[in-house]
Amino acid sequence: MLILRFHFPGGRYHATPWGAHVNEGLVEWPPSPWRLLRALIAVGFARHGWTEVPAAARTLLERLSETSPTMHLPPSSASHTRHYMPSFSGKTARVFDAFTYVGDGALVMTWDIALTNEEQALLDSLLAAMPYLGRAESWVDAARIESLPSGLEPCITSETCPGPDVERVLLLAPETPAAYAYWRAAAFEREVNRLLQGRIADSEEKSKLATTTKPRKNGFSLRTKQDRDPEPVPLTKKELATVNELFPKDIIDVLLIDTKRLQADGWSQPPGTRWLAYWRPVDALCASPRPSSPMTRRQRPTTALLALASDTKNGHALPPMSDALWRMEAMHDTLVRLSSRDGETVSPVFSGREHGQPIPMHRHATLLPLNLGRSRGRIDHVLIHAPMGFDEDAVSALSRISFTYAKGLPRIFVTLAGLGKKTDFAELVSLVRSSNAFQTTTPFVPPRFVKKRGKDTLEEQVQAELERRGLPRALRVEILPESSIQFRTFRKVRQAADRAPPMRLGVAVRLAFAQLVEGPIALGYGSHFGLGCFQPSESSSKRELSDGRAIMA
């Protein structure tokens, strides 16, 4: 038996049922087999580099389509949030976000099939790389397990009611490969016959028109043989090919079909799919889920990822990376304002001061500009990292921030895309990975005047900045004059006149350490607002390390 477990770290499962609007407040619970199989394919293309579905995956997906899975539900409850969504026109619309709260529980699906070792290995790799199931808020930890956990309510599929105290839920699933092949042949024949009948009807109509419009001679009409006996003209090869393209060629093509094509072809339901009747307990969404463990609740999130969007109609005018300092300042000011409950006291995570004293070791929030999309040189995301952890006021501010603006800068919309530990973002954001070599992505601005000798040389200022953050001294600090040229257009002075740096100097720096060091690293003037960001430089790390060891020897 194949057993899959789906644990939702956020305790929530978000998914809108097929055919329902998001504001209807409905949740597809349990997830449909159609959603799961499409999620596996999406992981293959997004995380495994597929350009087409490989043969092994085709076999696996066909095996999973042949049998309807049985669901095993954890204690859960239905809930929702409601908020106002801003639009480009400046107005707001109320939005309902319904979800199933499962707490620490896990959903289990079982198939009465046995996979080969190759199929199991492929399925394991796809499940391990699956980031979410349902909407993007439904973070998931999926895995194949050997035995069925206890304490779960079975939810089986059946055409008839299996017993009392259950309710019927319809879930979308792909047809079996054999059933789809049979259906496709019949559908193709029906479509061809429909076109032929339409062609005959047109011929008959033309014949009638010709009879009534042709001149008469001696009281008789001049009807030709074709007018009297219209014969159907068979479809051409091109027309047959067009009909053939109306239907996916096999069950894998059914799973690959996109919404745009469904709408263009007029399908209200994907071809090759069926509705399965599942029977879940009537109180399946009324139970009290087990909340997260006390240890989990005590652990504060330390890292947040914010997504930016332009206020222009085209949405392409994201801020350039050279404006990072001012943009991060504007966002920081907004977060400070939102984190204040009484308008006076703000969260120390953003103020950088606790009990009137500066927080040591730079443990408060650092805003790091990112470019994760296709707009090269533009800021499309911001990573906020605070080693001290976000308190409730800081989390509230991160959740409520919707846009930022500043004098002379266009408005930018902001959305909280993720909240957790920095390791949760390691796959997406290179700045938080470990390495023994780092290089600047934004200019390092020295916090003091640079001198030729002594503790205030450029290299020693970098080493001092590392020590202030509890990081080891670098084995080697190299200033890169050629790379520094690209930083000449960057803003290096904060908007407040009394917060200017001692020198308007921005340089590129490369660091080599004797051991692995965890990111993110931000050093120097304005390092909490986007300047002096370093990212791992694997390609150069070995060379730097070998050179450094040679020097030390």
N, C-alpha and C positions, 0 to 999 in steps of 0.2 A: 504493500500500500504506500502511496505517495502522500506525505504529510508536510504541509507548509504552514509556518507560523509567521504572523504579522503583528509585530509589537509597535505601537505608536508612541514614540518618546514624548511627544507633546500632550499625550493623553486624549487627543481629539482626532476624529476622522471626518473630513469634509469631502462631500461628493454630491453633485446634483444629479438626480435620476434622469434617465433619457426621456426627453419630451417635456420636461418640467423647466420652468424659469427659476433662476436663482432666487428671486424674491418670493417664490411660493413657500419658502421655508421648509422644503422637503430634503431628506437625506437618503441616499441609496445605501441601505443597511440590511443585510451585508453587501459587500461589493459584488458586482456582477462578474461572471466569468469573462464576459466581453472586455470589461475594464482591465482585468488582470492580464489577459493575453496581450492586449494592446500596450500595457505598461511594460511587459517583458520586451516587446519589439522596440519600444521607444528607448529602453535602456541599451539595447544592442546597437542602435544607431548613434545614440548620444554618448555612450560611455565606452563601447567596444569598437568604435570606428567602422561599423558596417556601412557599406555602400549599397548592399542588397542583402536579403535574408539568406544566410548560408544554408547549405544542405542539411547540416546537423540540426540547425534551429528549425528548419521546416518540419523535419521529422518530429522534433519535440513538440512543436505547436500543434501539429496534427494529432499527436497522441493525447494532448491535453484537451483537444476539441472533441475527441471521440466519446468521452465520458463526462457526465455532469458531476461536478464536485459536490460534496456535502460540507455545509458550513457548520462550524462550532463556535457559538457566540459567547463572549465574556459578559459579565454583568455590565450593563451600560445604560445610559439615559440620553434622551434627546434634549438639546438646548440650542440656543442661538444668541447672537449678539446683533445689535442694530446700530448703525452709525450713518453719518451723512458723508457722501462721497462727493468731493469737488469735481467740477467739470471745467472744460476749457472756456466755456461761456461765462464762468464766474459764479454760476448758480450751484446749488447742491441738491443731491437726490438721496432720499433715505434708502439704505440698503440693508437687507436682512442676510445674515451669514449663519445658516443653520449647520449644526454639526452633531455628531454622536460622541458623547464623552465616555471614554472607556477606562480612564485612569491608568493603572498599571497593568490592566488586563491585556490579553493578546487574542486576536482572531486566528482561528485555525481552519484550513481547508484541506480536505482529504479526497484523493482520487483512488479508485480501486484499480490501479494499474501498476505495473512494475517497469521502471525505466532501466535502460542499459547504463553502464558506467559512463560512457561518453555523454549520454543525455543528462545524467545526474550532474556531471562536472559542469556542463554548459549551464544547466539550470542554477546551480550553486553560484556560478560567477555572475549571472544576471541578477539573482536575488541580492547578492552582496553589494552590487553597484546601484540598486534601486534607491533613489533618494526619497520618493514619496509615492503614495498610492491614493488616487483620487485627485483632489486639488492640491496645489503646491504647499498649502499649509499642513497637509497630512503627512508629516515626516514619518517614515516607516523604517523599521529594522526587520527585514525579512530574511528567513532562513528555512532550509529543509531540516526537519527533525525526524527522529526515529520512532517516537512513541507519542500517543495522543495525551495531552495534559488533562488533568481532572478539573472538575468544577465548571465545565462549559456546557451550554445548552445546544443540543443538536438542532440544525435547521436543514431539513431534507427537501428534495424536490419530488413532487408527486402530482399527478393529474387530479387525484381525489383527496379529500381532507383526511389526513392520517389519524385524527383524534380530536378530543375536545381541547379547549383553551389554546388554540393556535390561530394565527391569522395568515392570509395569503399575501405573498409579496411576489411581484413579477420582476424577474431579472433577465436582462438581455444576454444571449450567449450565441456563439457561432454555431452553424449547423455542423453535423459530422461531415467529414470529407466525402463519404459515399452519398449521403443525402443531398449534399450540395451539388455534386456532379449530376445526379438524377434531376434535381430541380432546374439546374442550369440548362440542360438539354431541352426540357419541356418549355422553359421560358423562352429560349431561343426560337423554338418552333412556333410558339404562340405569337411572338413578335413578327416573325416572317409572314405568318398567315394574316395577321392584322394589316400589314403593309399591302399584301396582295389584295385583300378584300377592299381596302381603300382605293387601290388602283383600279379595280373592276368598277367600283361605284363611280369613280371619276369618268371612266370610259363610257358608262351608260349615260351619265349626265351630258357628256359632250355629244353623244349620239342623238339624244332628245333635242338638244339645241340645234344640231345640224338639220334635223328633220323639220323643225318648225321654221327655220330661217331660209332654207333653200327654196328657189322658185319652183312653182308647180307648172306642169304642162298637161293640158287636156284634163285637168282635175286630178292628176296623180303626182305624188311626191317623187323626187329623184333620190331615193335612199340607196346608199351603197351597201355591199355585203358587210363591210366593217361596221357600218352604222347599225345594221340590224343584228349582228352577232358579235358583240365585243368579246375579245378573248384576253385573258390576263397575260401580261408580259412578265416573265420571270425577273427576279431581282438580279442586278449586276453583281460582279465580284466586289466592287467597291461598296455597294449597298449592303451586301452580306457582311463585309468586314465591319461596317459601321454598326450593324446590329450586334455583331459578336463583341464589339468593344463596350456595349452597354452593360455587360455582365462580367464581373471579375472572373478570371479564368480558373481559379481554384480557391481553396479556403484561406490560403496565405494572402492572396490578393484581396480577399474580403476583409481581412484584418488590417491591411495596409490602406484601405480606402480612406480618403480624408473628407472633411465636412464640405469643403468647397466643391468637390466633385459631386457629392450627394445632392447638394442644393442645385447645381447646374443641371443634373440629370433628373431632378424632380423626385428623388427618393425621400419618403418620410421616415423610412427605416432602412438601415443598410441591407442591401441584398445579401442573401446567404446567412441571415440571422434568425433566431427564434426566441420566443419568450418562454422562460421556464418558470413554473409555479413553485415557489419555495414556501414552506410553512414554518414560521417562527413563533415562539411563545408570544401570547398577547401582551405580556409584561416585559418583552425583550428590551424595550426602551424606557422602562420605569424602574429598573433596579438601581441600587446604590453602588456604583463602582468603587473599587478600593483606590483611595487617593495615592498619590505618589508618596514614597517613603519619607520619613522625617529628614533623613540625611540628604535626600534629593532636594527637598524643599529648602534646606538650609544653604545649599550651594548656590551662591549668586552667579548669574551669568556675567562673564567678563568681556564678551565681544558681541558687537552688533554689526549687521551689514545693512546699509541703507541704499536703496536704488533711487537714482535721480531721473527726472523727466523734464523736458523743456516745456515752457508755457506757450511756445509757438505752435501754430496749427499743424505744421509739418513735423514738429517734435524732434527735429534734428539738431537744433542749436544748443547742444550741451556745452557747458563752460569748458574753455581750453585748460589744459593742465598748467599752463603758465599763470592762470588766475587762482591756483590752488590756495594760496595763503589767504586771500580775501574771501574766497568761497567758504573755506573752512572756518574762518572767523565769523562769517554771517551765520553759518549753521550752528556754531558753538553758542553764539548769542541767543539764537532761538531756543536751543536746548536749555540754556540757563534760565530763560524766562519761563519755559514750560515746566521746569522742575521745581519751581517755587510754588508752595501751597498758599502762602500768605502775601506774596509779592515782595517779601524782604529776604527770607531765608531760602537759599538755594541748595541743591544737592552738592555735597562736597566732591562728588565724582566729576562735576563740571566746573565748580568754582576753583578746585585745586587747593582749598583751604579747609581745615577742620579745627574747630575750637579756636579760631582766630590765627592758627599757625599753618604755614605751608605744609602740604602733605609730602613727606620725604620720599626719595627714590622714584619720583615721577610716577607714582602709582595711580594718579587720577587719569581722566580720559585723554586719549590721543586720537586725533582725527586724521585718517590716512586716505588721501584721494586715490582712486583706482580707475583703471581702464580695463574693463573685462569684456567689452563688446567689440564691435567692428569699427567704431569711430575712433581711429587712431589719434592720440594726442588729446582726447576729450575725457572729461571726468564723467563716468556714468554710474559709479558706485562710490560709497564711502564706508570704510571700515573704522569702527570706533572701538578701541581697546582700552580697558581700564583694569590693570592687575588687581586693584582693590575690590572689584566687583561692583555691579550696578545695584544700588539700593532701590526701594520701591519708587521713590520720586524720580530717579533716573530712568527706570523702566517705563514709568508713566509718560515721561517726556519723549522717550524714544518711540513709544506707541502712538503718541498724539501728534508728533511733528508731521506736517503735511506740505509745507513749503518754506522756503527761505528767501530773503531778499535783503538788499543793502543799498545804500546810496550809490547810484551809478551802475548797479548790477541788475540784470533782468531777473524776474522771479523764476525760481526753479522748484518744481514739485518733488516731494520726498516721500518715500514709502519704506517702512520697515520691512526688510526682506528676510531677516534671520536674526535670532538671538540665542546665544549659547556660549560654549567655551571656544577658545581660539582654535583648538584642534578640530572642531566641527567644520571649520571653514578652510582647512588646510588643502583640501583637494581643489577648491575653487580659487583661493587667494594665495599666491606664492609668498607674499610678505610674511605669513605666519609659519612658514616651514623652517626646518632646522638645516643649517649648513655651516661649513667652516669658511665660507667666502661670501661677502656681500658687496653690492655696489649701489650707489645712489640712483634713485629714480627722480628725485627732486633735489635742488641744490642744497648743499650744506653751507649754512651761513654761520661763520664763527661768532660765538657769543661775546668775545672780547677782542680788543685790538690785537692784530697779529704782529708778532715780533720775530726777528730773525733767529734769536737764540733764547734759551731759557724755557720756562714752563708755558709760555704763550705762543710758541710756534704753532702753525696750523695742525701739525701732526699731534702735538701734545694736547692741544685743545680737544681733538677728537678722542684721544685716550682718556682725558678727564671726563668727557661726556659719557663715555662707556662706564667708567667707574661710578658715576653718580646714579646710574640706572642698575647697578648691581651686576653688570656684565664683565666678563674677563677682558683684560687688556688684549688688544690685537697684536698678533705676531708681526704684522706689517700694516702700515697705513700708507697708501699711495695716492697722491693727488694726480688727477688725470686732466692735464691742460686741454687736450683736444676735445675730450668729452664735456669739459666745462663750457665750451663755446655754445652748446645747445641750451644752456641755462641762462644765456644773457638776456632773454626776453621775459624771464620769470619775475614776478613781483617778489621783492625781498624785504619790503617794509610794510609793517602793519598799518592799518588805516589810522589808528591813533598816533598823533604826532609825537607824543611823549614815550612811545614804545618802539622807536626806531632802533635798529641794531647799531653797534659801534662802527661797523664797516659794511658798506653795501657790496659785499663780496659773496658770490655764490659759486662753489666749486663742486666738481664731481670727485668722489672719493671711493676707493676700493679698499676693503678690509679683508685680512686673512687671519684666521684664528687657529690656534693649535688644536682645538677640539670643536665639536659641533656646538653651535649656539642657536638657541631658539629665537625666531622672530616673533613679533615685528620689532624692528630697530628704527628709531627716529632720534636724531641727534641735532644739537645746535639751537640757534635762535629760531623761533617759530616752529620747533619740532612738534608741538602739540597741535599745530594748525597746518600741517601738510608739508612743511619744509624738512629737509634732511632725512627723507625716507630711504631706507635701504631694502633691497630685495636679494634673495639668494642668487649667487652667481656660480652655478655648478661647474660651468665650463672652465672658469678660471681658478676654481678653488684648489685643484690639485697642483697647478703650476705655482700658485701663491704659497701653498703649504710647503712644497718642495723647496722653493727659493728661501722661504723663511727658515726652514730647518738647516739649510746650508749656511745661512747667515749665523744662526745660533751656534752651529757647530764651529 
